[in-house]
Amino acid sequence: MNRTLLNVKVPSDETLVINVMINRDGIFLQREGSIAPPLKLPTEVAMYFKIDTEGVVTLQWSDVSGDVTVVRCESWAVKVNDAVGRQNVEFDALIELTERWRRLQMTPVVDDDYPGARRVYEVALERFREALKVNRPEWFSAPAPGVVTDFVHVSQMNLSRCLRWHPEGLQSWSLSDWYTALSGEVGELGNVIKKLNRNRDGLPGNKETPAELWAMLPKECADVVLYLDLLAQRVGFDLMIAVRDKFNETSQRLGFPERL
């Protein structure tokens, strides 16, 4: 029967796994991956663990002859305690964010208190994001250049950049202000399509070549999506969740199998 007894890190940051092997021939200790023969323990052996104040764990065993063998390793205990602390900060931030969101939902948009409630919510949201960055850094790791992993990252960066122009928050513009900005981007997209139609019909008036217009088309579409995302964040809903729900609702209503 094999059992892993210890999985810790030594000061050199080299992972150390000590396996305990118990069979008919006795009890053996062997470092995982080692080609050296396992260390056989005497039939009568005393073994104990000790963790000191610096987080160092000591594994010690002695045989009946009095010979003592000691293995000292850096303990995972300190790292576990740190992880629990980070988790608690994340949970506290999430609780606060949930409470701020509930208060915001209870405040009418036309109420004089709405801008302040919205700002308090955005502060709580930023605090929660900072807690996530510390506790779950892999969620915020930079993607490879030119690679967009998901729309959540796009939305986060979109808001972060927007706050450089609107340091008072998204609520510094009214819903109609954001709609006007979105309409402007839709108008620029429509202008490109109008010029492509001119080219299709052989009409004069375009300063851009057809190749330049086709290159502009995806950029204008992207501007529309980015402003639509900011409008959604201004109102307080996740654009991609709304897209998913609406897509699935339409598929269900029409009896189509496609689902997001």
ROFISE-301598 format. One record per residue (C-alpha): residue in three letters; x, y, z; residue number from 1; chain. Coordinates in steps of 0.001 Angstrom, whole numbers, plus 524288, in hexadecimal, padded with zeros to 5 digits. Example, Ala and Ser with C-alpha at 12.3 -4.5 7.8 and 13.67 -1.06 7.14 Angstrom:
REM ROFISE-301598
<atom residu="ALA" east="8300C" north="7EE6C" up="81E78" num="1" chaine="A"/>
<atom residu="SER" east="83566" north="7FBDC" up="81BE4" num="2" chaine="A"/>
END
This chain:
REM ROFISE-301598
<atom residu="MET" east="80000" north="80000" up="80000" num="1" chaine="A"/>
<atom residu="ASN" east="8057A" north="80D4F" up="7FC39" num="2" chaine="A"/>
<atom residu="ARG" east="80197" north="81A0F" up="802B7" num="3" chaine="A"/>
<atom residu="THR" east="8068E" north="827D0" up="800A6" num="4" chaine="A"/>
<atom residu="LEU" east="80AE8" north="82CB2" up="80DEB" num="5" chaine="A"/>
<atom residu="LEU" east="81002" north="83A23" up="80AF7" num="6" chaine="A"/>
<atom residu="ASN" east="80F71" north="843B9" up="7FFA9" num="7" chaine="A"/>
<atom residu="VAL" east="816BB" north="8502A" up="802F0" num="8" chaine="A"/>
<atom residu="LYS" east="820DC" north="8599A" up="7FD9D" num="9" chaine="A"/>
<atom residu="VAL" east="82ED7" north="85A13" up="80205" num="10" chaine="A"/>
<atom residu="PRO" east="835FE" north="8673B" up="802C5" num="11" chaine="A"/>
<atom residu="SER" east="83B57" north="86564" up="7F503" num="12" chaine="A"/>
<atom residu="ASP" east="82D3C" north="865A4" up="7F019" num="13" chaine="A"/>
<atom residu="GLU" east="82ECF" north="857BC" up="7EB68" num="14" chaine="A"/>
<atom residu="THR" east="82270" north="84FD3" up="7ED7B" num="15" chaine="A"/>
<atom residu="LEU" east="824CF" north="84498" up="7F6DB" num="16" chaine="A"/>
<atom residu="VAL" east="81B76" north="8392A" up="7F7BF" num="17" chaine="A"/>
<atom residu="ILE" east="81E8B" north="82E72" up="80172" num="18" chaine="A"/>
<atom residu="ASN" east="81747" north="821CB" up="7FF4E" num="19" chaine="A"/>
<atom residu="VAL" east="814D4" north="81812" up="80A0F" num="20" chaine="A"/>
<atom residu="MET" east="81495" north="80A28" up="80524" num="21" chaine="A"/>
<atom residu="ILE" east="80F25" north="7FFA8" up="80DDC" num="22" chaine="A"/>
<atom residu="ASN" east="80FD6" north="7F17F" up="809AF" num="23" chaine="A"/>
<atom residu="ARG" east="81332" north="7E41E" up="80F0D" num="24" chaine="A"/>
<atom residu="ASP" east="821AD" north="7E779" up="80F7B" num="25" chaine="A"/>
<atom residu="GLY" east="81FED" north="7F34B" up="81828" num="26" chaine="A"/>
<atom residu="ILE" east="81E3E" north="80202" up="817B4" num="27" chaine="A"/>
<atom residu="PHE" east="825FB" north="809EC" up="80DD2" num="28" chaine="A"/>
<atom residu="LEU" east="82803" north="81856" up="80B19" num="29" chaine="A"/>
<atom residu="GLN" east="82C01" north="81D0C" up="7FDA1" num="30" chaine="A"/>
<atom residu="ARG" east="82CD4" north="82A47" up="7F73E" num="31" chaine="A"/>
<atom residu="GLU" east="823FB" north="82A63" up="7EB6A" num="32" chaine="A"/>
<atom residu="GLY" east="82BB1" north="829D0" up="7DED0" num="33" chaine="A"/>
<atom residu="SER" east="83804" north="8253C" up="7E579" num="34" chaine="A"/>
<atom residu="ILE" east="83F5C" north="819A9" up="7DFC7" num="35" chaine="A"/>
<atom residu="ALA" east="845CF" north="816DD" up="7ECDD" num="36" chaine="A"/>
<atom residu="PRO" east="840D5" north="80B1C" up="7F460" num="37" chaine="A"/>
<atom residu="PRO" east="83614" north="80E63" up="7FE26" num="38" chaine="A"/>
<atom residu="LEU" east="839CC" north="81028" up="80C56" num="39" chaine="A"/>
<atom residu="LYS" east="834B4" north="804DE" up="81476" num="40" chaine="A"/>
<atom residu="LEU" east="82FEC" north="80867" up="821E9" num="41" chaine="A"/>
<atom residu="PRO" east="83197" north="7FF35" up="82D54" num="42" chaine="A"/>
<atom residu="THR" east="825C4" north="7F769" up="83159" num="43" chaine="A"/>
<atom residu="GLU" east="824B2" north="7FF6E" up="83DB2" num="44" chaine="A"/>
<atom residu="VAL" east="82598" north="80DB0" up="83A15" num="45" chaine="A"/>
<atom residu="ALA" east="82101" north="81A5B" up="8400B" num="46" chaine="A"/>
<atom residu="MET" east="81D2F" north="82537" up="836B0" num="47" chaine="A"/>
<atom residu="TYR" east="81791" north="832B5" up="838CC" num="48" chaine="A"/>
<atom residu="PHE" east="81574" north="83FC5" up="83243" num="49" chaine="A"/>
<atom residu="LYS" east="8182E" north="84D29" up="837E3" num="50" chaine="A"/>
<atom residu="ILE" east="81596" north="85AA7" up="83240" num="51" chaine="A"/>
<atom residu="ASP" east="81D26" north="865F2" up="83843" num="52" chaine="A"/>
<atom residu="THR" east="81986" north="87455" up="83898" num="53" chaine="A"/>
<atom residu="GLU" east="82079" north="876DD" up="82BB0" num="54" chaine="A"/>
<atom residu="GLY" east="81815" north="86CFF" up="824C1" num="55" chaine="A"/>
<atom residu="VAL" east="82294" north="86290" up="82387" num="56" chaine="A"/>
<atom residu="VAL" east="81D96" north="854BA" up="824AD" num="57" chaine="A"/>
<atom residu="THR" east="8266B" north="84A65" up="82A7A" num="58" chaine="A"/>
<atom residu="LEU" east="82496" north="83C14" up="82778" num="59" chaine="A"/>
<atom residu="GLN" east="82C3B" north="833C5" up="8312F" num="60" chaine="A"/>
<atom residu="TRP" east="82D0B" north="82560" up="833B7" num="61" chaine="A"/>
<atom residu="SER" east="83580" north="81D27" up="83CB4" num="62" chaine="A"/>
<atom residu="ASP" east="837CB" north="80EAA" up="83DF3" num="63" chaine="A"/>
<atom residu="VAL" east="83985" north="80663" up="84A03" num="64" chaine="A"/>
<atom residu="SER" east="84841" north="8084D" up="849B3" num="65" chaine="A"/>
<atom residu="GLY" east="84665" north="816C5" up="84C14" num="66" chaine="A"/>
<atom residu="ASP" east="84AF5" north="81B5F" up="83E9D" num="67" chaine="A"/>
<atom residu="VAL" east="8432D" north="82745" up="83A6E" num="68" chaine="A"/>
<atom residu="THR" east="840AB" north="82BD3" up="82C90" num="69" chaine="A"/>
<atom residu="VAL" east="83B0D" north="8395E" up="82A08" num="70" chaine="A"/>
<atom residu="VAL" east="835A0" north="83FA2" up="81DB8" num="71" chaine="A"/>
<atom residu="ARG" east="8327B" north="84E2D" up="81E81" num="72" chaine="A"/>
<atom residu="CYS" east="82A48" north="8549F" up="813EC" num="73" chaine="A"/>
<atom residu="GLU" east="8236C" north="8616C" up="81191" num="74" chaine="A"/>
<atom residu="SER" east="81566" north="85F90" up="815BC" num="75" chaine="A"/>
<atom residu="TRP" east="80992" north="861B2" up="80D4A" num="76" chaine="A"/>
<atom residu="ALA" east="80293" north="86670" up="81982" num="77" chaine="A"/>
<atom residu="VAL" east="806CE" north="87496" up="817C7" num="78" chaine="A"/>
<atom residu="LYS" east="802A9" north="87492" up="80995" num="79" chaine="A"/>
<atom residu="VAL" east="7F5A0" north="86E78" up="80D09" num="80" chaine="A"/>
<atom residu="ASN" east="7F33D" north="878F1" up="8175A" num="81" chaine="A"/>
<atom residu="ASP" east="7F67E" north="88388" up="80D7F" num="82" chaine="A"/>
<atom residu="ALA" east="7ED41" north="87D61" up="8039E" num="83" chaine="A"/>
<atom residu="VAL" east="7E24C" north="87CFC" up="80DA3" num="84" chaine="A"/>
<atom residu="GLY" east="7E4A3" north="88B4C" up="810C0" num="85" chaine="A"/>
<atom residu="ARG" east="7E3D0" north="88F09" up="80263" num="86" chaine="A"/>
<atom residu="GLN" east="7D77C" north="886F7" up="80106" num="87" chaine="A"/>
<atom residu="ASN" east="7D136" north="88E1D" up="80C73" num="88" chaine="A"/>
<atom residu="VAL" east="7D46A" north="89B44" up="80647" num="89" chaine="A"/>
<atom residu="GLU" east="7CE1D" north="896B2" up="7F9A7" num="90" chaine="A"/>
<atom residu="PHE" east="7C1DD" north="89206" up="800AB" num="91" chaine="A"/>
<atom residu="ASP" east="7C0AE" north="89EBC" up="80865" num="92" chaine="A"/>
<atom residu="ALA" east="7C1FE" north="8A6A3" up="7FBDE" num="93" chaine="A"/>
<atom residu="LEU" east="7B7A8" north="89E3D" up="7F544" num="94" chaine="A"/>
<atom residu="ILE" east="7AE3B" north="8A00B" up="8009A" num="95" chaine="A"/>
<atom residu="GLU" east="7B013" north="8AEC2" up="7FFFF" num="96" chaine="A"/>
<atom residu="LEU" east="7AE64" north="8AEC6" up="7F136" num="97" chaine="A"/>
<atom residu="THR" east="7A1BD" north="8A70E" up="7F254" num="98" chaine="A"/>
<atom residu="GLU" east="79C65" north="8B06E" up="7FC7D" num="99" chaine="A"/>
<atom residu="ARG" east="7A009" north="8BC70" up="7F459" num="100" chaine="A"/>
<atom residu="TRP" east="799A8" north="8B645" up="7E86A" num="101" chaine="A"/>
<atom residu="ARG" east="78D07" north="8B3D2" up="7EFD5" num="102" chaine="A"/>
<atom residu="ARG" east="78CB0" north="8C1DD" up="7F486" num="103" chaine="A"/>
<atom residu="LEU" east="78F43" north="8C6BC" up="7E6C7" num="104" chaine="A"/>
<atom residu="GLN" east="78416" north="8BE7C" up="7E175" num="105" chaine="A"/>
<atom residu="MET" east="77B0A" north="8C463" up="7EBA3" num="106" chaine="A"/>
<atom residu="THR" east="77EBB" north="8D256" up="7E7C7" num="107" chaine="A"/>
<atom residu="PRO" east="77713" north="8D7DB" up="7DC31" num="108" chaine="A"/>
<atom residu="VAL" east="77F9B" north="8DD19" up="7D138" num="109" chaine="A"/>
<atom residu="VAL" east="77884" north="8EA36" up="7D209" num="110" chaine="A"/>
<atom residu="ASP" east="77B22" north="8EB40" up="7E0AC" num="111" chaine="A"/>
<atom residu="ASP" east="78508" north="8F57B" up="7E519" num="112" chaine="A"/>
<atom residu="ASP" east="78BE4" north="8EAD6" up="7ECF7" num="113" chaine="A"/>
<atom residu="TYR" east="78E26" north="8E21F" up="7E11F" num="114" chaine="A"/>
<atom residu="PRO" east="79B64" north="8E7EC" up="7DCB5" num="115" chaine="A"/>
<atom residu="GLY" east="7A0EA" north="8E63E" up="7EA6A" num="116" chaine="A"/>
<atom residu="ALA" east="79B9B" north="8D86C" up="7EB9F" num="117" chaine="A"/>
<atom residu="ARG" east="7A135" north="8D51D" up="7DE55" num="118" chaine="A"/>
<atom residu="ARG" east="7AE85" north="8DA6C" up="7E222" num="119" chaine="A"/>
<atom residu="VAL" east="7AE93" north="8D2BC" up="7EEE1" num="120" chaine="A"/>
<atom residu="TYR" east="7AB26" north="8C684" up="7E730" num="121" chaine="A"/>
<atom residu="GLU" east="7B640" north="8C8CA" up="7DD86" num="122" chaine="A"/>
<atom residu="VAL" east="7BFDC" north="8CAA9" up="7E8C2" num="123" chaine="A"/>
<atom residu="ALA" east="7BB67" north="8BDB8" up="7EE9A" num="124" chaine="A"/>
<atom residu="LEU" east="7BC9A" north="8B75D" up="7E147" num="125" chaine="A"/>
<atom residu="GLU" east="7CA93" north="8BC44" up="7DFCF" num="126" chaine="A"/>
<atom residu="ARG" east="7CDF1" north="8B781" up="7ED90" num="127" chaine="A"/>
<atom residu="PHE" east="7C8B6" north="8AA0E" up="7EA12" num="128" chaine="A"/>
<atom residu="ARG" east="7D0B5" north="8A9D3" up="7DD8D" num="129" chaine="A"/>
<atom residu="GLU" east="7DCFA" north="8AD6E" up="7E51F" num="130" chaine="A"/>
<atom residu="ALA" east="7DA5B" north="8A250" up="7EEAD" num="131" chaine="A"/>
<atom residu="LEU" east="7D8D0" north="89907" up="7E341" num="132" chaine="A"/>
<atom residu="LYS" east="7E599" north="89DA4" up="7DD4D" num="133" chaine="A"/>
<atom residu="VAL" east="7ECA2" north="89A07" up="7E9EC" num="134" chaine="A"/>
<atom residu="ASN" east="7E585" north="88D4B" up="7EC85" num="135" chaine="A"/>
<atom residu="ARG" east="7E3D2" north="8889B" up="7DE84" num="136" chaine="A"/>
<atom residu="PRO" east="7EEBA" north="88EE0" up="7D681" num="137" chaine="A"/>
<atom residu="GLU" east="7ED48" north="884CB" up="7CBBD" num="138" chaine="A"/>
<atom residu="TRP" east="7E027" north="88AF3" up="7C859" num="139" chaine="A"/>
<atom residu="PHE" east="7E6FC" north="897BA" up="7C54E" num="140" chaine="A"/>
<atom residu="SER" east="7F321" north="892A5" up="7BE97" num="141" chaine="A"/>
<atom residu="ALA" east="7F5D1" north="899E4" up="7B217" num="142" chaine="A"/>
<atom residu="PRO" east="7F22A" north="89219" up="7A607" num="143" chaine="A"/>
<atom residu="ALA" east="7FBDA" north="88FFD" up="79B26" num="144" chaine="A"/>
<atom residu="PRO" east="7FD65" north="89BEB" up="79261" num="145" chaine="A"/>
<atom residu="GLY" east="7F21D" north="89CF8" up="78906" num="146" chaine="A"/>
<atom residu="VAL" east="7E9F1" north="892AF" up="79013" num="147" chaine="A"/>
<atom residu="VAL" east="7DCF2" north="89602" up="79691" num="148" chaine="A"/>
<atom residu="THR" east="7D91E" north="88B0D" up="79FDC" num="149" chaine="A"/>
<atom residu="ASP" east="7CB3F" north="88F53" up="7A318" num="150" chaine="A"/>
<atom residu="PHE" east="7C248" north="89B11" up="7A362" num="151" chaine="A"/>
<atom residu="VAL" east="7C367" north="89C73" up="7B224" num="152" chaine="A"/>
<atom residu="HIS" east="7D16D" north="8A101" up="7B053" num="153" chaine="A"/>
<atom residu="VAL" east="7CD3E" north="8AA31" up="7A562" num="154" chaine="A"/>
<atom residu="SER" east="7C298" north="8B002" up="7ADF0" num="155" chaine="A"/>
<atom residu="GLN" east="7CBDF" north="8B1E6" up="7B96F" num="156" chaine="A"/>
<atom residu="MET" east="7D603" north="8B8DE" up="7B120" num="157" chaine="A"/>
<atom residu="ASN" east="7CB59" north="8C0B6" up="7AA59" num="158" chaine="A"/>
<atom residu="LEU" east="7C69A" north="8C5FA" up="7B76B" num="159" chaine="A"/>
<atom residu="SER" east="7D46A" north="8C858" up="7BC60" num="160" chaine="A"/>
<atom residu="ARG" east="7D7CD" north="8D096" up="7B079" num="161" chaine="A"/>
<atom residu="CYS" east="7CAB8" north="8D798" up="7B0CA" num="162" chaine="A"/>
<atom residu="LEU" east="7CD36" north="8DC23" up="7BEBF" num="163" chaine="A"/>
<atom residu="ARG" east="7D91A" north="8E3A5" up="7B9CD" num="164" chaine="A"/>
<atom residu="TRP" east="7CF93" north="8EC5B" up="7B26F" num="165" chaine="A"/>
<atom residu="HIS" east="7C4EE" north="8EB6D" up="7BCBC" num="166" chaine="A"/>
<atom residu="PRO" east="7CBD9" north="8EB0B" up="7C9FE" num="167" chaine="A"/>
<atom residu="GLU" east="7BED5" north="8ED70" up="7D0D0" num="168" chaine="A"/>
<atom residu="GLY" east="7B9C7" north="8E091" up="7CB84" num="169" chaine="A"/>
<atom residu="LEU" east="7B053" north="8DC53" up="7C108" num="170" chaine="A"/>
<atom residu="GLN" east="7A541" north="8E31C" up="7C825" num="171" chaine="A"/>
<atom residu="SER" east="7AB5E" north="8F051" up="7C4A6" num="172" chaine="A"/>
<atom residu="TRP" east="7A455" north="8EE73" up="7B7AA" num="173" chaine="A"/>
<atom residu="SER" east="795C6" north="8EC10" up="7B70D" num="174" chaine="A"/>
<atom residu="LEU" east="79014" north="8E075" up="7AFEE" num="175" chaine="A"/>
<atom residu="SER" east="78C4C" north="8E95F" up="7A4A4" num="176" chaine="A"/>
<atom residu="ASP" east="79A5A" north="8EE71" up="7A3FB" num="177" chaine="A"/>
<atom residu="TRP" east="79F89" north="8E093" up="7A24E" num="178" chaine="A"/>
<atom residu="TYR" east="794F4" north="8DD9C" up="79857" num="179" chaine="A"/>
<atom residu="THR" east="798B6" north="8E9CB" up="790A6" num="180" chaine="A"/>
<atom residu="ALA" east="7A6F9" north="8E574" up="790A2" num="181" chaine="A"/>
<atom residu="LEU" east="7A2D8" north="8D7D2" up="78C47" num="182" chaine="A"/>
<atom residu="SER" east="79A72" north="8DD90" up="78184" num="183" chaine="A"/>
<atom residu="GLY" east="7A61F" north="8E551" up="77CBB" num="184" chaine="A"/>
<atom residu="GLU" east="7AE0C" north="8D8D3" up="77B59" num="185" chaine="A"/>
<atom residu="VAL" east="7A2C5" north="8D218" up="77452" num="186" chaine="A"/>
<atom residu="GLY" east="7A22F" north="8DDDE" up="76B48" num="187" chaine="A"/>
<atom residu="GLU" east="7B0B6" north="8DC95" up="76821" num="188" chaine="A"/>
<atom residu="LEU" east="7AE91" north="8CE3B" up="764F6" num="189" chaine="A"/>
<atom residu="GLY" east="7A329" north="8D1F7" up="75C4A" num="190" chaine="A"/>
<atom residu="ASN" east="7AB94" north="8DBFE" up="75551" num="191" chaine="A"/>
<atom residu="VAL" east="7B594" north="8D194" up="751BB" num="192" chaine="A"/>
<atom residu="ILE" east="7AAD3" north="8C8AE" up="74C9A" num="193" chaine="A"/>
<atom residu="LYS" east="7A50D" north="8D408" up="744D2" num="194" chaine="A"/>
<atom residu="LYS" east="7B226" north="8D61B" up="73E33" num="195" chaine="A"/>
<atom residu="LEU" east="7B36A" north="8C7A2" up="73B5B" num="196" chaine="A"/>
<atom residu="ASN" east="7A615" north="8C85E" up="734D5" num="197" chaine="A"/>
<atom residu="ARG" east="7AAF4" north="8D3C7" up="72CA2" num="198" chaine="A"/>
<atom residu="ASN" east="7B64B" north="8CB8B" up="7282F" num="199" chaine="A"/>
<atom residu="ARG" east="7AD34" north="8C02C" up="7252A" num="200" chaine="A"/>
<atom residu="ASP" east="7A46B" north="8C8E4" up="71CE4" num="201" chaine="A"/>
<atom residu="GLY" east="7AFA8" north="8CFDB" up="71604" num="202" chaine="A"/>
<atom residu="LEU" east="7AC5C" north="8DD35" up="71BD7" num="203" chaine="A"/>
<atom residu="PRO" east="7B69C" north="8E7CC" up="71E6B" num="204" chaine="A"/>
<atom residu="GLY" east="7B92A" north="8EED9" up="72B37" num="205" chaine="A"/>
<atom residu="ASN" east="7C1C8" north="8E5CF" up="7333C" num="206" chaine="A"/>
<atom residu="LYS" east="7CF14" north="8EA75" up="737CE" num="207" chaine="A"/>
<atom residu="GLU" east="7D2C3" north="8DCF9" up="73CD4" num="208" chaine="A"/>
<atom residu="THR" east="7D609" north="8D166" up="7344E" num="209" chaine="A"/>
<atom residu="PRO" east="7CD93" north="8C529" up="7353F" num="210" chaine="A"/>
<atom residu="ALA" east="7D89A" north="8BE41" up="73C7B" num="211" chaine="A"/>
<atom residu="GLU" east="7D94C" north="8C945" up="74679" num="212" chaine="A"/>
<atom residu="LEU" east="7CA8C" north="8C8D9" up="74881" num="213" chaine="A"/>
<atom residu="TRP" east="7CA8E" north="8BA30" up="74AC6" num="214" chaine="A"/>
<atom residu="ALA" east="7D598" north="8BBF9" up="7549B" num="215" chaine="A"/>
<atom residu="MET" east="7CDA1" north="8C66B" up="75BB0" num="216" chaine="A"/>
<atom residu="LEU" east="7C16B" north="8BDF5" up="75CB3" num="217" chaine="A"/>
<atom residu="PRO" east="7C5C6" north="8B4CC" up="767C9" num="218" chaine="A"/>
<atom residu="LYS" east="7CB75" north="8C04D" up="76F55" num="219" chaine="A"/>
<atom residu="GLU" east="7BE95" north="8C789" up="76F01" num="220" chaine="A"/>
<atom residu="CYS" east="7B75E" north="8BB31" up="7730E" num="221" chaine="A"/>
<atom residu="ALA" east="7C0BE" north="8B9EA" up="77E97" num="222" chaine="A"/>
<atom residu="ASP" east="7BE03" north="8C801" up="782CD" num="223" chaine="A"/>
<atom residu="VAL" east="7AF71" north="8C50E" up="782D7" num="224" chaine="A"/>
<atom residu="VAL" east="7B16C" north="8B91F" up="78B81" num="225" chaine="A"/>
<atom residu="LEU" east="7BA54" north="8C075" up="794EE" num="226" chaine="A"/>
<atom residu="TYR" east="7B0C2" north="8CBAC" up="796A6" num="227" chaine="A"/>
<atom residu="LEU" east="7A577" north="8C21F" up="79802" num="228" chaine="A"/>
<atom residu="ASP" east="7AD28" north="8BB4B" up="7A2D2" num="229" chaine="A"/>
<atom residu="LEU" east="7AF53" north="8C831" up="7A9E6" num="230" chaine="A"/>
<atom residu="LEU" east="7A0E2" north="8CB5A" up="7A8DC" num="231" chaine="A"/>
<atom residu="ALA" east="79DB5" north="8BDFE" up="7AEB8" num="232" chaine="A"/>
<atom residu="GLN" east="7A75B" north="8C022" up="7B9CE" num="233" chaine="A"/>
<atom residu="ARG" east="7A178" north="8CD96" up="7BC18" num="234" chaine="A"/>
<atom residu="VAL" east="7941D" north="8C754" up="7BDDF" num="235" chaine="A"/>
<atom residu="GLY" east="799DE" north="8BC4F" up="7C5EE" num="236" chaine="A"/>
<atom residu="PHE" east="798B7" north="8AFB7" up="7BE2B" num="237" chaine="A"/>
<atom residu="ASP" east="7A261" north="8A694" up="7B7AD" num="238" chaine="A"/>
<atom residu="LEU" east="7A125" north="8A7E7" up="7A8F6" num="239" chaine="A"/>
<atom residu="MET" east="7A57B" north="89A02" up="7A5EB" num="240" chaine="A"/>
<atom residu="ILE" east="79C12" north="89425" up="7AFC9" num="241" chaine="A"/>
<atom residu="ALA" east="79123" north="89C1E" up="7A9AB" num="242" chaine="A"/>
<atom residu="VAL" east="79541" north="89761" up="79C1F" num="243" chaine="A"/>
<atom residu="ARG" east="79568" north="88947" up="7A0C4" num="244" chaine="A"/>
<atom residu="ASP" east="78825" north="88A31" up="7A750" num="245" chaine="A"/>
<atom residu="LYS" east="781CB" north="890F1" up="79BB9" num="246" chaine="A"/>
<atom residu="PHE" east="787BA" north="8876E" up="791F8" num="247" chaine="A"/>
<atom residu="ASN" east="782E9" north="87BAF" up="799A6" num="248" chaine="A"/>
<atom residu="GLU" east="7758F" north="881D5" up="79BAD" num="249" chaine="A"/>
<atom residu="THR" east="773C5" north="883D4" up="78D11" num="250" chaine="A"/>
<atom residu="SER" east="77888" north="87609" up="789DB" num="251" chaine="A"/>
<atom residu="GLN" east="76F17" north="87047" up="793BD" num="252" chaine="A"/>
<atom residu="ARG" east="763AE" north="87865" up="78EC7" num="253" chaine="A"/>
<atom residu="LEU" east="76622" north="8744B" up="780B2" num="254" chaine="A"/>
<atom residu="GLY" east="7693F" north="86628" up="78405" num="255" chaine="A"/>
<atom residu="PHE" east="77766" north="866CE" up="77F72" num="256" chaine="A"/>
<atom residu="PRO" east="781CC" north="85E24" up="785F1" num="257" chaine="A"/>
<atom residu="GLU" east="78CB7" north="86838" up="78635" num="258" chaine="A"/>
<atom residu="ARG" east="79019" north="86CC6" up="793FD" num="259" chaine="A"/>
<atom residu="LEU" east="79AE7" north="874D8" up="79A05" num="260" chaine="A"/>
END
